[in-house]
């Protein structure tokens, strides 16, 4: 079964806040139960003032005039897929459109434009809009899979609003089909395979089972999805995860599973909004077809992103993330789980 290891280290200072009395400060090092990589629970004195930014300057007639994804521009300035891939040049589902990325990350790099509205706040995302957006991305992956069986990895990712690195306010997702899935997914696939070979069990199924039994970080089961807070988090303000243990590849994620994902995201978004958090990075990860279906389950990670304050707008990434590649969090996963649970009881 997954092992939840940690180590506590203590720093001693003469604290000016306590008249320079000797004070001990604890930092907890947690080991990811799958990869054994370390994450930190630290820096609890960080000055993070959760304030909602003013988006009014991002949603003016002038801003929309120069937005390539707004209805008056999308037909004129966005690229199209070659006709041998998609005859019409793009995929459309409801008000959602999948287009070719003019600045690609890989051989197949697409953007899912999430409807005509230029600015969509967290509270405005509906199950219907999210369903159509993910469904359109999945359909694009399936279409390419018929033509390019040598590119096994499918990734749907989302930078929402400026702290996340989102360069355009108009909501859009990234769809990447590749032979190089990125270091995080590669490491998770390798470790999932090793776990399966050692124990004869799917790690992701075991994770859901054990976390549900423990109840410390398990939020709720919604349809096929198990929502939980990871033991070792990727974000300064924590991380949210949903695992679909019975689903694996892009061919397994049908309309019912997409609706389960959308229903959960609407609840998470409502909670984030209540905490004055308005930005995140999200990744939806699929197993490549083949033996990986035995040991790697479909799952998503949602990592809140913030400016540490709105005066200087420092980002929430620093030397730990960039230079050491070691995320830290100022929120305990167990406390975050407890706070989120009421949003799933509605």
C-alpha positions, 0 to 999 in steps of 0.5 A: 500500500502507499507509504506516507513518510515525513521528516520534521526539521527544526530551526532555532532563532532569536525571534524579534516578535517575541522580544528576541526569545529563543524560538523553534520553527518546524518544517516538515519534509514529506515524501511523495508516496509514489515517486519518493520525491520530497515536498515541504510544508514550510514558510508559514509566516509568509505574507500571502494576503489573499485579495481578488485582483481587479480584472476590469482592465482585461475586459474592455472593448479595447482588450476584446478588440485585440483578443484573437479568441473573441468572435469578431477575430477568431475567424480572421487571425487564428491558424487552422489545421491542415485539411488532411487532418481536419477538413474544416480546419478546426473542431467545434462542439457547442460554443467551444472550438479547438484550433491549432496553436500558432506557437506550438509546444510539440508536433500536435499542439492545439488550443481549446477556446472555451466559448465566445465570452472574453472573461469568465470568472470562476463562479461563471464556469458551468458544468455544460461549458466545462464538459464541452471544453474537455470533450472537444479536447478529448475528441481531438486527441482521438482523431490524432490517435487514428493517424499517429499511433507513434505519439502515445501521450495525450495531455490536456492542460489549463493556465487560468488567469495571469498568476498561472502564466495565462497570457490571454484572459479569454479562457482556453486550454492546451492540448498536447499530443507527444512522444515526450510527456514531460518529466512529471508524467514520465516519472509517475509512469515509471514509478506506477509501473514499478509499483505494479511490478512489486505489488501486482496492484494499480497504485492509483486504485490503492491510493484511492482505497487507502486515502478513503479509509484514512479519511484525512485527505479524502474529500469525496467520491463524485461519480467515478472520480475520487477527490482528494488532497495529495499528501505531498503538494505541488502548490504554495496554496496546496493542490487538489486531485481527482483520480478515476481509478477505472479509467485510463486512456483517452478512449475510456473518458466518455461523456459520463466521466467528463461530466463527473470531472466537470461537476467536481471542478465547479465545486472546487472553483466555488471553494477557491472563489470563497478563498479569494483565489482566482488562478490555477494550473491544471493538468489532465493525464492519460495512460498511453495505450498498451500495458500502462493501462494496467498500472496508470489511471486517469487523473487530474491535478489542480494547483492554485496560483497567486500573487503573494500580494497585489502591491508588488505582485510577486509570483508564488514560485521561487528558488525552491520551485525553479532552482531546486525543483522542490515545491513547498506549501504553506497549507496542511493537506489535512486542513485543506481537505477539511475545509473543502469537504463542505463544497462537495456535500451540496 
